[in-house]
Amino acid sequence: MTDLDTAYEPDDEKVERHASWAELFFDLVAVAGVAALTHVLGLELDAAGLGVYTLLYLTFWLSWTTFMLYGNISAGRTRVVRLMIGMIGLGVMAASVPGVAHTVLGHGNDQRPVTVFVIAYLATRIYGAHSWRRGEILLDFPVVQYSAGLLPWFISIWIQERWKPTLWAVGVGLDLLLILAVSGDKLLKQVQAKFTAGAATRRRRRPGAGPGGTGPVIQGVSVDPAHLSERLGLFVIIVLGESVVQVVDAAAGAQYGIGLLATGIAAFVLLAGMFGLSVVFGYAGLPHLSAGRISTRAALGLHCLVTGVVATLGVSLSSVVGHGSDALPDSGRWLLCGAMAAYFALGVATGVASRSSDPQRTISRVITGIAVPLLLGLLATDASGRTLVVCLALVVLAHLWFERRSVPVRGEV
């Protein structure tokens, strides 16, 4: 019988790695947390609601990334129990989201869910950051081994409720700044210098001591690109699937009719088309991206944005199903059209970075993928949500058609 906390060492290290069952289980729990964020936009579809939604989404993504990269580096040494403890933390965070949304957005005064969420986030991130073997420095994305961004979250436990989101924003901002500013190579040199200086100090204090006892060996480690691209692609697929679930759940409570059927089909076509652009014609879940074209840090940053946009789109589509043939309010229309424009804007960025398209194709992507959704948001004030979804689905299908004609299928990630 295999001990859950015993690392599995493959017999042939050259065997191509794929996501393990435990990693897939972990991804599902993380996406369940992202799905819980629908409670935030369901309460307030304004700047405050979007701000809280973004902050909470980033907490789930950063927590997921910490454990995902641990599994990527550890490979056969990954501890299943460690992943499951991380899942418990994510589960507690997800269960606390509705209470956090009610309290932070001024719909309630119960501070307990807020405190539970903050403690669970702190514990999950800290535990994940200490998953690495002693002496390992992740060169590609070192922010997961830092805790500086958690300090404002810790302070927020004792701060008045109206200041909590500000401190959370500062904490997340520090993490994002570290992603941009911290170099893995420089960090490795700093840590090596620190341990070398510490060892020299200990030798001076003990003149008779031998050369041993210099502390742990510090080494830089890098991600497995193939395994990373698979995990990123799978996460996008699961988020798309969760968006389909939200549409189905909204349809179950709506009045049955031809209009509902048309809206449901259009929403499914739109999400399925995004699957095609991100996975079949993309790489690592990013549309228009080619393998080996951008750095790991850039790929992770773009992945955060793409999955956030897809999750937001799921909320918008479920709202459209609920409104039926009625026109969406301005905030709902802009959320739907803005999310689609953001998705295609990210696709343009990855396409340019991949050098996978000529200027003419890039211009066409900008016009059809960015300009059309923005014009719909600006001008289609009287159009029903159903009409908007159909138009956006046609845009996605047009992009798929052009991709299929001009780009060979790269296969699922």
C-alpha positions in Angstrom: 0.0 0.0 0.0 1.4 3.4 -1.0 1.7 6.1 1.8 0.0 9.3 0.6 2.9 11.3 2.0 5.5 9.2 0.2 7.0 10.7 -2.9 6.7 8.6 -6.0 9.9 8.3 -8.0 9.3 7.3 -11.7 11.5 4.5 -13.0 12.3 6.3 -16.2 13.1 10.0 -15.7 12.8 10.6 -19.4 9.1 9.7 -19.5 7.0 12.7 -20.5 5.4 14.3 -17.5 1.7 15.0 -17.3 -0.5 16.5 -14.6 -1.2 13.9 -11.9 -4.6 13.1 -10.5 -3.8 14.9 -7.3 -2.9 18.0 -9.3 -6.1 17.9 -11.3 -8.0 17.5 -8.0 -6.2 20.6 -6.7 -7.1 22.6 -9.8 -10.8 21.7 -9.4 -10.8 23.0 -5.9 -9.0 26.2 -6.9 -11.6 26.8 -9.7 -14.4 26.2 -7.2 -13.0 29.1 -5.3 -13.1 31.3 -8.4 -16.7 30.2 -9.1 -17.6 31.4 -5.6 -16.7 34.9 -6.7 -20.0 35.2 -8.6 -21.4 36.2 -5.2 -19.4 39.4 -5.4 -20.6 40.7 -8.8 -24.1 39.4 -8.0 -24.3 42.0 -5.1 -22.6 45.0 -6.7 -21.9 45.4 -10.4 -20.0 48.6 -10.0 -16.4 49.8 -9.5 -16.4 48.7 -5.8 -17.7 45.2 -6.7 -15.2 44.8 -9.5 -12.4 45.9 -7.2 -13.3 43.4 -4.5 -13.8 40.7 -7.2 -10.4 41.4 -8.7 -8.7 41.3 -5.3 -10.3 38.0 -4.2 -9.6 36.4 -7.6 -5.9 37.3 -7.3 -5.8 35.6 -3.9 -7.1 32.3 -5.4 -4.8 32.6 -8.4 -1.7 33.3 -6.3 -2.5 30.5 -3.9 -3.0 28.1 -6.8 0.2 29.2 -8.6 2.2 28.6 -5.4 1.2 25.0 -5.2 1.1 24.5 -9.0 4.8 25.5 -9.3 5.7 23.4 -6.3 4.3 20.4 -8.1 6.0 21.4 -11.3 9.4 21.6 -9.6 9.0 18.6 -7.3 7.8 16.3 -10.0 7.9 12.7 -8.5 8.8 14.1 -5.1 5.5 16.0 -4.8 3.7 15.3 -1.5 0.1 14.5 -2.0 -0.8 15.4 1.6 0.8 18.8 1.1 -1.5 19.4 -1.9 -4.5 18.3 0.1 -3.7 20.7 2.9 -3.6 23.4 0.4 -7.0 22.3 -0.9 -8.4 22.7 2.6 -7.1 26.2 2.7 -8.7 27.0 -0.7 -11.9 25.4 0.4 -12.2 27.5 3.5 -11.4 30.6 1.4 -14.2 29.7 -1.1 -16.7 29.0 1.6 -16.0 32.5 3.1 -16.4 34.5 -0.1 -20.2 35.1 0.2 -19.8 36.4 3.7 -16.8 38.5 2.7 -18.7 40.0 -0.2 -21.7 40.9 2.0 -19.5 42.6 4.7 -17.0 44.4 2.6 -19.6 45.8 0.2 -21.8 47.1 3.0 -24.6 44.5 3.0 -23.8 43.0 6.4 -21.7 43.5 9.6 -20.5 40.0 10.3 -16.7 40.1 10.5 -16.2 36.4 11.1 -16.2 35.4 7.4 -13.7 38.2 6.6 -11.4 37.1 9.4 -11.7 33.4 8.4 -10.9 34.3 4.8 -7.8 36.3 5.7 -6.4 33.7 8.0 -7.1 30.9 5.5 -5.3 32.9 2.8 -2.3 33.7 5.0 -2.0 30.1 6.1 -2.4 28.7 2.5 0.2 31.1 1.0 2.7 30.6 3.9 2.4 26.9 3.9 2.7 26.8 0.1 5.8 29.1 0.2 7.5 26.6 2.5 6.9 23.6 0.2 10.2 24.0 -1.5 13.1 21.8 -0.5 15.7 23.5 1.6 18.2 25.5 -0.5 16.0 25.7 -3.7 15.4 29.1 -5.3 12.8 29.3 -8.0 14.3 31.3 -10.8 11.3 31.7 -13.0 8.7 33.0 -10.6 10.3 33.7 -7.2 7.4 35.7 -5.8 5.8 32.4 -4.6 8.7 32.1 -2.1 8.2 35.6 -0.7 5.8 36.7 2.1 6.1 40.5 2.0 2.8 40.9 0.3 1.1 39.0 3.1 2.0 41.6 5.8 -0.9 44.0 4.9 -3.3 41.1 5.0 -2.1 40.2 8.5 -2.5 43.7 9.7 -6.0 43.9 8.2 -7.2 41.4 10.8 -7.2 44.2 13.5 -8.1 47.1 11.2 -11.5 48.7 10.8 -13.6 47.1 8.1 -13.6 50.1 5.8 -9.8 50.0 5.5 -9.5 46.2 4.9 -9.9 46.3 1.1 -7.2 49.0 1.0 -4.7 46.9 2.9 -5.6 43.9 0.7 -5.0 45.9 -2.4 -1.6 47.0 -1.0 -0.7 43.4 -0.3 -1.7 42.2 -3.7 0.1 45.2 -5.2 3.3 44.2 -3.4 3.0 40.7 -4.9 2.5 42.0 -8.4 5.4 44.4 -7.9 7.6 41.5 -6.8 6.6 39.6 -9.9 7.8 42.4 -12.1 10.9 43.5 -10.1 12.4 40.5 -8.5 14.9 38.5 -10.7 15.4 34.9 -9.8 19.1 35.1 -10.7 19.7 38.1 -8.5 17.8 36.5 -5.7 19.9 33.4 -6.0 23.1 35.5 -5.9 21.9 37.4 -2.8 21.0 34.2 -0.9 24.3 32.6 -1.8 26.2 35.7 -0.6 24.2 35.8 2.6 25.0 32.2 3.4 28.6 32.6 2.4 28.9 35.6 4.7 27.1 33.8 7.5 29.5 30.8 7.2 32.5 33.1 7.2 31.3 34.8 10.4 30.8 31.5 12.1 34.3 30.4 11.2 35.8 33.6 12.6 33.9 33.1 15.9 35.2 29.5 16.1 38.8 29.7 14.9 39.3 26.0 15.4 36.3 25.0 13.3 36.9 23.1 10.1 35.6 24.1 6.7 32.4 22.1 7.2 29.1 23.4 8.5 28.7 26.1 5.9 24.9 25.7 5.7 22.7 24.3 3.0 23.7 24.3 -0.6 21.8 26.9 -2.5 20.7 26.1 -6.0 18.4 27.7 -8.6 15.6 25.6 -10.1 13.5 26.2 -13.2 10.1 25.0 -14.3 9.4 22.1 -16.6 7.9 24.0 -19.6 5.9 21.1 -21.0 4.3 20.3 -17.6 3.7 24.0 -17.0 1.9 24.6 -20.3 -0.3 21.6 -19.6 -1.3 22.9 -16.1 -2.0 26.3 -17.4 -4.1 25.0 -20.3 -6.0 22.6 -18.0 -6.8 25.5 -15.7 -8.2 27.5 -18.5 -10.3 24.6 -19.6 -11.7 24.1 -16.1 -12.6 27.8 -15.8 -14.4 27.6 -19.1 -16.2 24.5 -17.9 -17.2 26.4 -14.7 -18.6 29.2 -16.9 -20.7 26.7 -18.7 -22.0 25.4 -15.4 -23.0 29.0 -14.4 -24.9 29.4 -17.6 -26.7 26.0 -17.1 -27.5 26.9 -13.5 -29.0 30.3 -14.6 -31.0 28.5 -17.3 -32.5 26.1 -14.8 -34.2 29.0 -13.0 -35.3 30.8 -16.1 -38.6 30.5 -18.1 -38.3 27.9 -20.8 -38.8 29.0 -24.4 -37.1 29.5 -27.8 -35.4 32.6 -26.5 -33.8 30.8 -23.6 -32.6 28.0 -26.0 -31.1 30.5 -28.4 -29.3 32.3 -25.5 -28.0 29.1 -24.1 -26.7 27.9 -27.5 -25.0 31.2 -28.2 -23.4 31.3 -24.8 -22.1 27.7 -25.3 -20.8 28.5 -28.8 -19.0 31.6 -27.4 -17.3 29.6 -24.6 -16.5 26.7 -26.9 -15.0 29.1 -29.4 -12.8 30.5 -26.7 -11.7 27.0 -25.9 -10.7 26.6 -29.5 -8.7 29.9 -29.6 -7.0 29.3 -26.2 -6.3 25.6 -26.4 -6.5 24.2 -29.9 -5.0 27.2 -31.6 -3.1 28.5 -28.6 -0.5 27.4 -26.1 -0.7 27.1 -22.3 -4.3 28.2 -22.5 -3.3 31.6 -24.1 -4.8 32.5 -27.5 -2.4 32.9 -30.5 0.6 32.0 -28.4 3.4 29.7 -29.8 5.6 27.6 -27.6 8.9 29.1 -26.4 8.1 32.6 -27.5 7.7 34.3 -24.1 9.2 33.9 -20.6 7.6 31.8 -17.9 6.9 35.0 -15.9 5.1 36.6 -18.8 3.1 33.4 -19.5 2.0 33.3 -15.9 1.0 36.9 -15.9 -1.0 36.6 -19.1 -2.6 33.4 -17.8 -3.8 35.3 -14.7 -5.4 37.9 -16.9 -7.0 35.4 -19.4 -8.5 33.2 -16.7 -9.8 36.2 -14.8 -11.5 37.5 -18.0 -13.0 34.1 -18.7 -14.3 33.8 -15.1 -15.8 37.3 -15.4 -17.4 36.3 -18.7 -19.1 33.4 -17.1 -20.8 35.8 -14.6 -21.9 38.0 -17.5 -23.3 35.2 -19.5 -25.3 33.8 -16.6 -26.7 37.3 -16.1 -27.8 37.5 -19.7 -29.7 34.2 -19.3 -31.5 35.7 -16.3 -32.5 38.9 -18.1 -34.0 37.0 -21.0 -35.0 39.4 -23.8 -34.5 42.5 -21.7 -31.7 45.0 -22.4 -28.8 44.7 -20.0 -28.1 47.6 -17.6 -25.1 49.7 -18.6 -22.8 48.0 -16.1 -23.8 44.5 -17.3 -23.4 45.4 -20.9 -20.0 46.9 -20.4 -18.9 43.9 -18.3 -19.9 41.5 -21.0 -18.4 43.5 -23.9 -15.4 44.7 -22.0 -14.5 41.1 -21.0 -14.6 40.0 -24.6 -12.5 43.0 -25.7 -10.0 42.3 -23.0 -9.8 38.6 -24.0 -9.1 39.5 -27.7 -6.6 42.3 -26.6 -4.6 39.6 -24.7 -4.8 37.5 -27.8 -3.3 40.3 -29.9 -0.5 40.7 -27.3 0.4 37.0 -27.4 0.2 37.0 -31.2 2.6 39.9 -31.5 4.9 38.3 -28.8 4.8 35.0 -30.7 5.4 36.8 -34.1 2.8 34.4 -35.3 0.9 36.9 -37.4 1.6 39.6 -40.0 0.6 43.2 -39.5 -2.6 42.8 -41.6 -3.8 39.9 -39.4 -3.0 41.8 -36.3 -5.0 44.8 -37.5 -8.0 42.5 -38.3 -7.8 41.0 -34.9 -7.8 44.5 -33.3 -10.8 45.6 -35.4 -13.0 42.5 -35.0 -11.9 41.4 -31.6 -11.5 44.6 -29.7 -13.2 47.4 -31.6 -16.5 45.4 -32.3 -17.1 44.5 -28.7 -16.3 48.0 -27.5 -18.7 49.5 -30.1 -21.4 47.1 -29.0 -20.9 48.3 -25.4 -21.0 51.9 -26.5 -23.8 51.9 -29.0 -26.0 48.8 -28.3 -27.8 50.4 -25.4 -31.2 49.1 -26.4 -30.1 45.6 -27.6 -31.1 42.6 -25.5 -28.4 40.6 -23.8 -29.3 37.7 -26.0 -28.5 39.8 -29.1 -25.2 40.9 -27.7 -24.2 37.3 -26.9 -25.1 36.2 -30.4 -23.0 39.0 -31.9 -20.0 38.2 -29.7 -20.4 34.4 -30.5 -20.2 35.3 -34.3 -17.1 37.3 -33.6 -15.4 34.3 -31.9 -16.5 32.0 -34.7 -15.1 34.3 -37.3 -11.7 34.2 -35.4 -11.9 30.5 -35.3 -12.6 30.2 -39.0 -9.6 32.5 -39.9 -7.3 30.5 -37.5 -8.3 27.2 -39.0 -7.6 28.5 -42.5 -4.3 30.0 -41.7 -2.8 28.3 -38.7 -2.2 24.5 -38.3 -3.9 23.0 -35.3 -1.3 22.7 -32.5 -3.3 20.2 -30.5 -4.7 20.3 -27.1 -2.2 21.4 -24.4 
